[in-house]
């Protein structure tokens, strides 16, 4: 399959419009129609209904593959470009909001750093496509277990650190006086769904056998302070690394002791590093 045709198809499906896709891609509408027709002929199946414009069952299945395929192609291009490009002495670091801990901050050079705080799922893509030299990803894991990362490119990973996790409660909450909590006992509570600012509810469900943790409010953003403010105001519970959860006025951070899970942070990169990126990676790859 021609990647240009796949890119056109993905754009039409996303915008639900041939004309809007043509405008975004810089093609004529006729060219977009020809791309879709050629892809449908290649696969021997209709991919889009025309009125309204929407993926067919075969088109939906193709979309499941299209994103990862196009991302992998971008990653391959970026990897080759990095090999032949002139070295850049700066450093671009992409990070999930709760991955940027004190140890990472201490390892950064005094100048020449660009910091990009991204939704958790976009960090590895930024590294793979060359828009970031290094990435910091995090998540909930059993002690010493590596994180499960998307297969976007050949990635080198280092465990940067592990720390306890806490449930953040308003200080008036009935459980605020507890010394510790079992995650399973909170499965029926009201939770904040903030997949990019806190630890995702999907991680909590996985740790609890796939059950519970209903959403009371969803926050689509990367600002941890906003998430903490929502928790303090009683809009729902959230799970955070202990350093982010402690010392917040109006709240109590209660450690989770069962199951045995930790907040794990990993450094990711592709290829051979040089300059500031290599220096930071070397420091963070060492055991704390």
N, C-alpha and C positions, 0 to 999 in steps of 0.2 A: 504494500500500500504506500502510495506517495504521501510523505508527511505534509506537503503543502495542501493536499486534499483533506487530510485529517484535520489540519488547523482550520481550514475553511468550514468544515462540517461542525467542529466543536464551537466555532464562533456563531454560526447560524443557530445551532441548538441552544446556546446560551442566551442569545438575544431574541430568539423566536421570530426572526425577521431576516429575509434575504437582503432587503435594501439596507437595513442597519448594519448587517455584517459586511456588505460591500463598502459602506462608508468607513467602518472601523479598519478594514483591511487594506483600503486603498484600491479596491478593484471596482470594475463595473458590475452592476447587478447581473448582467448576462454572463460574465465570467464566473461569478459565484454559482449561478445555476448550472453552468457547465461542469464546475468542480464537483458539485453534489451528484450530478448525473453520472459523471465518470466513476466516482466512488461507488455509487449504487450498482453500476454495471460491473465493476471489478468484483464486488462482493456477491452479486446476484440476488440482491434483496433491497426493497425500498427502506430507506433510513429515516425519511421525514414525511409527514403529512404536510400538505401545502396550505390548507385552509381549515383550521389554523395551522401555523408552522409549529410542529411538535415532533419529537422522536417517536418512531414506531418501536415495537418490542425489540426488533433487531438493532435499531438505532440506539436504544437505551443500553443494550449490551455492549455495543461498540464504544459508547461514551465511558463505560467502566475502564476500558483499555486506553482510550485516547489520551487522557490527562497524563498518566504515568509514561506512556510512550513519548509524548512530546517533551515532557520534562527530562526524560533520559537522553533524548537527542540534544537538548540544550546543555545538559551536563557534559556530554561528550565533546561538544563544541568548546565549552568553557575550559575543559581539561586540556585540550590541545592548545588553545590560545594561551593558557597560562605557561605552557612549556616553551613557547617561542617568544612571548612578550618580554619587553625589557622589565627588569625587576622594579617593583614599587616598594619604597621603604616605609610606606604607611601601613596601617592595619585597619581593616573593617571587621568588626565583630558583631555577628547576629546572635541575639539571645532571647530566650523566653523570659518573661518578667521575673519569675521566681528563681531563675538559675543564676542570677547575677549576685553572688554572695561576696563576703569580705575577702575571701582568698583570691577570687578572680580579680576584684578591683585592685588588690595589692600587686598583682602580677602585670597589670597594664602599664605600658610606657607612659612617661609624663606628657608626651605630645604625639601628634600624628595619628590619633585614634578616632575612628568613626564608629559610634555605637548605634546599632539598630535593634530596637526592642520590637519583636515580631510575635504574632500568634504562634503558639508552640509548634503547630504542624508546618509552618512556613520556614522554620530555621534551617532544616536540612536541605530544602529546595534552594534557599539562598546560597548555601555553601556549594551545592552541586552545580548551580548555574553560574557561579563566579561572582555573584554580587556581594559575597562576604568571604573573607579569607578563613575565618574560624567561626564555629557555631557552638552555642551552649544550649543543650536540650536537657530537660529534666522530667521527672515523673515519679509515680509511686511504684516501688518495687520491693521485693524481699531483700533482706540484707545481702550484699555482694552479688546480686543478680543484675546482669546488664539490662539496659532498656531495650525495648523492641522498637527499632527505627524503620521508617519506610525505605524500601529498596529503590532509591532514586539515583544512586551512583555508587561506585566503590568508595566507601568511607572508612577513614581511620578514626577510631574512637579511643578516648582515655576516660577512665573514671576520675572525676575531679573531687567528688566528696559525697558523703552520705550523712544525713542528719535526721533526728526524730521529727515526727509530724504531730501537729496539735489541732484539735478542733477549736475554732474561735467562737466563743459564746458571748452574748451580752452579760455583763456582770450581775444582772438580775435574773438570769436564766436558772431554772431549778437545778441544773447539773453543774452550775458554776463552782460549787464547793467541792466537787469530786476531785480526788487526787489523780485519777486516770479514768479512761473510758475504753470500752470495747466498741469497735466500729460497728459490729453487728447489732448492738443495742440501739444504734442511731439510724438504722435503715429506714424506719418509718417516720423520721423527723422531716421537717421542712428544710430543704437545702437550697443554697444559692448555686445556680448553674453558671459558672464562669470559666469555660474551658481554656481561655487564653490568659487569665489573670491568676487563677488559683489552680489547684489540682483537680482535673476534670472528674465529673461524677462518674464517667465511664470507668475510670481507674478504681473508684470506690466500689462500684458494682462488681468489677472483676475480682477485687479482693474479698468480696462478700458472696462469691459464688454466682454472680450475675443478677442479683436481686436487690430491690429496694432503692432508696435514695431518690425520692421524687423531687421534682423541681418546684420550688415556690416562686422564684424569680430568676430570670436569665439576664446576665450581664455580658454583652458583647463588647469587650474592650480589653486593654492590656494594663490598665492602671491598678496596681495592687491596693493603693490607698482607697480608691473608690470601692473596691470589693470589701475592704475592712470597714469602711463607713456603713455599707449596707448591712454587714453582719452586726455591727454595734447598734444599729437602729432596729434590729429584730426582724429583718426581712428574711432571714434564713441562716443556717449554719454553713460554715466553709472549713475546708481542711487546708492548712498551710504549713510550710516548713517552720520549725520552732523559731528561728531568728526573725521571720517576718510576722509571726503571730504574737510574740511577747512584747510587753511594755506598751500596749495600745490602750489609751484611756477609755474607760467605759466597757472594756472587754476583759475576758479571762481566757487564757490559752490552756486547755487541758490536754495532756499528752495521750496519745493512742498507744495502748500496750498490747492489744490483741485485735487482729492478727499482727504478727511481727512484720511491720512494713516501715520503710524509710523513704525519705525524699532523696532521690539520687540525681546527681548532675553529671553529665558527660560532655566532654569536648569533642567536636567532630571537625574533620577537614578532609580534603582530597589532595592527592598528589604529594609532591615533595615541597615542604615549606621552606621559606627563606626569610631573612630580615626579622622584623618585629614579630611576625606571626610565629616563626620558628622559636624565637626566644620565649614568647608567652606559652606556647605549647610545651616547651621543655620544662618550664617551671610548674605548670599545672599537671604534667604527667608524673611528676614526682609525688611520692606518698606524702600526704599532709603531716 
